[in-house]
Amino acid sequence: MARARPALLAVSLLLALLGTTLTAPGAIAESVGPRDEAPTEVPTTISVAMTAPGPLRVHLDIAVAAADGTPVYGQVWVSDTAAFPDPLLVSGGSTTVDRRVFSAGTRELTFDFRPAQTTPGTTYLPSGTTASATVPGRPTTTRLTLSNEGVGVLELAASVSHYESVEGAPGSMIFRVEGLAPVEIPMGTYVVPGRVEVPDAGGWFATLDLSGLDPKGTYTATATFVPGAGAPVEGSTSSAQTITLSAKKDQAAVQIGLRSPRPSVVEFSAVVYALFPANASGTLVVQDLASRKRVLTLRSVALFPETVTRTLQNVSPGVHRYRATFVPDQGVANLLGDSDTRTVKVRG
């Protein structure tokens, strides 16, 4: 056995030179095969040409290319999920899309390409880009009406056809009267500068009263609608309108309230509405029409928002009909009085 050892060493050396490993008797030869290699990553690029062919319309020409020249396919996700709720499919490296959008103005969109290629040993990488276009809105028409309110007051009432707004941005109306500074007010409001700003009859209206003008002057005006940011409509300007004012008087309006909270008692309230002159006051005379008696005489009653209240005591049970008449104070020019009549049932 000792003599066999040199021979075994010689055989092992020969096998090593030939690139073969000697396996000991009873041992299992280790299988050696090709190792798994990492897939090749191939970059992609996406380009988008975006145009706006008409009101609230966009046209997209999308092209996707792979660095190895292979025509790629997959999905393109667009940042405007309202107009593009689902991904766009790209096959053969390109696609064309026409779509309606929901807001006008300069629109910048983001496009993310996600490959769907399954080539063995190759992974195609995603890519992205942005594109923009100025999208026109639907056209509108602005109409302006001028009214003589008397006492040097000009009312400008404008309306907009096809009016649409976006939340928080209703748009505005700019009134321009020759010789005066422009006045801009929110859409859907009635404004007397420095005094009143209240909701108008509808969002597509805007009304402005200008006071302190020449009571017999001639005025020319226009109205320009300015849409809110992102609104799906375009602005527009009315044609010029001209009016000559005259010495017309303003009409006051009286509104009374009556209630009988307990027996023999009537609670009375009254408000006098008139826009001009702003500092007007007068006397309010209240009559019980059933007895033809004057029950209240209230002097120096100012205009809204002032409210006058009184309590009538010892009122006989039954139905009572009261009339309140407002008479402007002497020296208050160009204001007509008014009256209001209401009925109340008094408990016994």
C-alpha positions in Angstrom: 0.0 0.0 0.0 2.9 2.3 0.8 4.2 1.8 -2.8 0.8 2.9 -4.4 0.9 6.4 -2.8 3.5 7.8 -5.3 1.5 6.5 -8.2 -1.7 8.1 -6.9 0.0 11.4 -6.5 1.3 11.2 -10.1 -2.2 10.5 -11.4 -3.6 13.4 -9.4 -1.0 15.8 -10.8 -1.7 14.7 -14.4 -5.5 15.2 -13.9 -4.9 18.6 -12.4 -2.9 19.6 -15.5 -5.8 18.4 -17.7 -8.3 20.5 -15.6 -10.0 17.4 -14.1 -10.6 16.9 -10.4 -10.0 13.5 -8.9 -13.0 12.3 -6.9 -12.3 10.0 -4.0 -14.0 6.6 -4.1 -17.5 6.8 -2.6 -17.7 10.7 -3.0 -20.4 12.4 -5.1 -19.1 14.7 -7.7 -20.3 18.3 -7.4 -22.4 19.4 -10.4 -21.2 22.7 -11.8 -23.5 24.6 -14.3 -23.9 28.2 -15.7 -24.7 30.9 -13.0 -27.9 33.0 -13.2 -27.1 36.4 -14.7 -28.9 39.7 -13.8 -31.2 40.9 -16.6 -30.0 43.7 -18.9 -31.7 47.1 -18.1 -32.7 49.1 -21.1 -33.6 52.8 -20.7 -36.7 54.2 -22.4 -37.6 57.8 -23.3 -41.1 59.3 -23.8 -41.9 62.4 -25.7 -45.3 64.2 -25.9 -46.4 66.9 -28.3 -49.5 68.6 -26.8 -51.8 71.0 -28.7 -55.2 72.5 -28.1 -57.3 72.2 -31.2 -60.4 73.8 -29.8 -62.3 74.9 -26.6 -61.6 72.5 -23.8 -59.8 70.0 -26.1 -56.3 68.6 -26.1 -54.5 66.5 -28.7 -51.5 64.3 -27.7 -48.9 62.7 -29.9 -47.0 60.3 -27.7 -43.8 58.5 -28.8 -41.8 56.0 -26.7 -38.4 54.6 -27.6 -36.1 52.1 -26.1 -32.3 52.5 -26.1 -31.8 49.1 -27.9 -34.2 50.1 -30.7 -36.9 47.6 -29.8 -40.5 48.9 -30.4 -41.8 49.0 -26.8 -45.3 48.9 -25.5 -46.9 49.7 -22.2 -49.1 52.3 -20.4 -48.9 56.0 -20.0 -50.4 57.6 -16.9 -51.4 61.3 -17.1 -51.4 63.7 -14.2 -54.9 65.1 -15.1 -56.9 62.2 -13.7 -60.2 63.9 -14.3 -59.7 64.0 -18.0 -57.5 60.8 -18.1 -58.9 58.5 -15.4 -57.4 55.4 -17.1 -53.8 54.9 -18.5 -53.2 55.4 -22.3 -52.0 52.2 -24.1 -48.9 52.5 -26.2 -48.2 49.8 -28.8 -45.4 49.8 -31.3 -43.8 52.9 -29.6 -46.5 55.5 -30.2 -50.2 56.5 -29.8 -52.4 59.5 -30.6 -55.2 60.8 -28.3 -57.9 63.5 -28.5 -59.6 64.3 -25.2 -61.9 66.8 -23.5 -60.6 68.6 -20.5 -62.5 70.5 -17.8 -60.6 73.7 -17.4 -59.1 76.4 -19.7 -55.8 78.3 -19.6 -52.2 77.1 -19.6 -52.2 73.4 -18.8 -49.0 71.5 -18.0 -49.4 67.8 -17.7 -47.0 65.0 -16.5 -46.7 61.7 -18.4 -45.3 58.6 -16.9 -44.6 55.6 -19.1 -44.6 52.1 -17.6 -43.3 49.4 -19.9 -45.1 46.1 -20.2 -42.3 44.3 -22.2 -41.4 40.7 -21.0 -38.3 40.0 -23.1 -36.3 37.3 -21.3 -33.1 38.6 -19.9 -34.1 42.3 -20.5 -35.9 44.8 -18.3 -37.2 48.0 -19.9 -37.1 50.9 -17.5 -39.9 53.5 -17.0 -39.6 57.1 -18.1 -41.5 60.4 -17.8 -41.9 63.8 -19.3 -44.1 66.9 -19.2 -45.9 68.9 -21.9 -48.1 72.0 -21.9 -50.5 73.9 -24.1 -52.8 76.9 -23.7 -56.4 75.5 -23.8 -59.1 77.9 -24.8 -62.5 77.9 -22.9 -65.9 78.1 -24.3 -66.8 81.6 -25.6 -69.1 83.8 -23.6 -71.2 86.9 -24.3 -71.5 89.8 -21.8 -74.5 92.0 -21.9 -74.8 95.4 -20.1 -77.9 97.3 -19.1 -77.8 100.9 -17.7 -80.6 102.2 -15.5 -81.3 105.7 -14.1 -82.0 105.3 -10.4 -82.4 109.0 -9.8 -80.6 111.4 -7.4 -77.4 111.0 -9.5 -77.3 107.2 -9.3 -76.4 105.0 -12.2 -77.1 101.2 -12.0 -75.0 98.9 -14.2 -76.3 95.4 -14.5 -74.2 92.8 -16.5 -75.0 89.2 -17.4 -72.8 86.5 -18.9 -74.1 83.8 -21.3 -72.6 80.2 -20.9 -71.3 81.3 -17.5 -69.4 78.6 -15.6 -67.1 78.9 -12.6 -64.9 76.7 -10.6 -65.1 76.3 -6.8 -63.6 79.2 -5.0 -63.1 81.2 -8.2 -66.4 82.6 -9.5 -64.7 85.3 -11.7 -65.4 89.0 -11.7 -66.9 91.8 -13.6 -65.1 95.0 -14.4 -67.3 98.1 -15.0 -65.8 101.0 -16.9 -67.6 104.3 -17.1 -66.0 107.1 -19.1 -64.5 109.6 -16.8 -64.5 107.4 -13.8 -62.1 104.8 -12.3 -62.9 101.1 -13.2 -64.8 99.1 -10.6 -64.3 95.4 -10.3 -66.8 93.3 -8.3 -67.2 89.5 -7.8 -69.7 87.7 -10.1 -73.0 86.9 -8.4 -73.1 90.1 -6.3 -74.9 93.4 -6.0 -72.6 96.2 -4.9 -72.9 99.8 -3.8 -69.3 100.8 -3.2 -68.6 101.3 0.5 -72.1 100.4 1.6 -73.5 97.1 0.3 -72.2 93.9 -1.1 -74.8 91.1 -1.2 -75.5 88.0 -3.4 -77.3 88.8 -6.7 -80.1 86.8 -8.2 -77.7 84.4 -10.0 -74.0 83.6 -10.3 -74.0 84.9 -13.9 -75.1 88.4 -12.9 -73.2 91.3 -11.4 -74.8 94.6 -10.5 -73.2 97.9 -9.5 -74.8 101.1 -8.3 -72.7 104.3 -8.7 -73.8 107.4 -6.8 -72.7 111.0 -6.6 -73.0 111.5 -10.4 -74.4 114.5 -12.2 -78.2 113.9 -11.9 -78.6 115.1 -15.5 -75.3 113.8 -16.9 -74.6 111.5 -19.9 -72.5 108.4 -19.3 -71.1 105.7 -21.5 -70.0 102.3 -20.0 -68.8 98.8 -20.8 -68.6 95.6 -18.7 -65.8 93.0 -19.0 -66.2 89.5 -17.6 -63.0 88.0 -16.2 -63.2 84.2 -15.6 -61.8 82.7 -12.4 -58.5 80.8 -12.7 -59.1 77.4 -14.4 -62.7 78.2 -15.3 -63.9 76.4 -18.5 -65.0 79.6 -20.3 -63.4 82.7 -21.9 -63.8 86.3 -20.9 -65.8 88.8 -22.9 -66.6 92.5 -23.1 -70.0 94.0 -23.7 -70.8 96.6 -26.3 -70.7 100.2 -25.1 -74.0 101.6 -23.6 -74.9 105.2 -23.1 -77.5 106.8 -20.8 -78.6 110.3 -19.8 -79.6 110.6 -16.1 -82.7 112.5 -15.0 -84.0 113.8 -11.6 -85.9 110.6 -10.8 -86.8 110.0 -7.2 -85.9 106.9 -5.2 -88.7 104.8 -3.7 -88.4 103.7 0.0 -89.8 100.4 1.0 -91.3 99.7 4.5 -91.4 96.2 6.0 -93.1 95.6 9.3 -93.3 92.5 11.6 -96.1 91.7 14.2 -96.5 89.1 16.8 -98.5 88.6 20.0 -96.4 86.5 22.4 -98.9 86.8 25.3 -102.4 88.1 25.9 -103.1 91.8 25.2 -99.5 92.4 23.9 -98.3 93.1 20.3 -94.6 93.3 19.5 -93.9 95.6 16.5 -90.8 95.9 14.4 -90.1 97.9 11.2 -87.3 98.3 8.7 -87.2 101.1 6.0 -85.2 100.2 2.9 -83.8 102.8 0.5 -80.4 103.1 -1.0 -80.2 106.8 -1.7 -79.7 109.2 -0.2 -77.7 107.1 2.3 -78.2 109.4 5.3 -82.0 109.8 4.8 -84.4 109.6 7.8 -88.0 110.1 8.4 -91.1 109.5 10.6 -92.9 106.2 10.9 -96.6 106.5 11.7 -98.4 103.3 12.8 -102.2 103.0 12.7 -104.7 100.4 14.0 -107.0 100.2 11.0 -109.8 98.6 13.0 -110.0 101.5 15.4 -108.6 104.1 13.0 -106.3 105.2 15.9 -102.7 106.2 15.6 -100.8 103.9 18.0 -97.2 104.9 17.3 -95.3 107.9 16.0 -91.6 107.1 15.6 -89.4 110.0 14.6 -85.8 110.1 13.1 -86.1 106.6 11.8 -83.0 105.8 9.8 -82.7 103.5 6.8 -81.7 99.8 6.8 -79.9 98.2 8.6 -81.5 100.0 11.5 -84.6 98.2 12.9 -87.1 99.9 15.2 -89.0 97.8 17.7 -91.8 98.7 20.1 -94.2 96.8 22.4 -97.9 97.7 22.4 -99.7 97.0 25.7 -103.4 96.6 26.6 -104.4 95.6 23.1 -107.9 94.2 22.9 -108.3 90.5 22.0 -109.0 89.6 18.4 -107.6 90.3 14.9 -105.8 93.7 14.5 -104.6 95.1 11.2 -101.8 97.7 11.4 -100.4 100.0 8.8 -97.0 101.7 9.0 -96.3 104.7 6.8 -92.8 106.2 6.3 -92.6 109.9 5.6 -89.2 111.3 4.7 -88.0 114.2 6.8 -88.1 117.7 5.3 -84.9 118.4 3.4 -84.6 114.8 2.2 -84.9 115.3 -1.5 -85.6 112.7 -4.1 -87.0 110.0 -1.7 -90.6 108.8 -1.8 -92.3 107.4 1.2 -94.0 104.0 1.5 -96.2 101.9 3.7 -96.8 98.3 4.8 -99.9 96.6 6.2 -99.9 93.4 8.3 -102.4 91.5 10.5 -102.0 89.9 13.9 -104.3 87.9 16.1 -104.1 89.0 19.8 -105.0 86.5 22.5 -107.4 87.5 25.3 
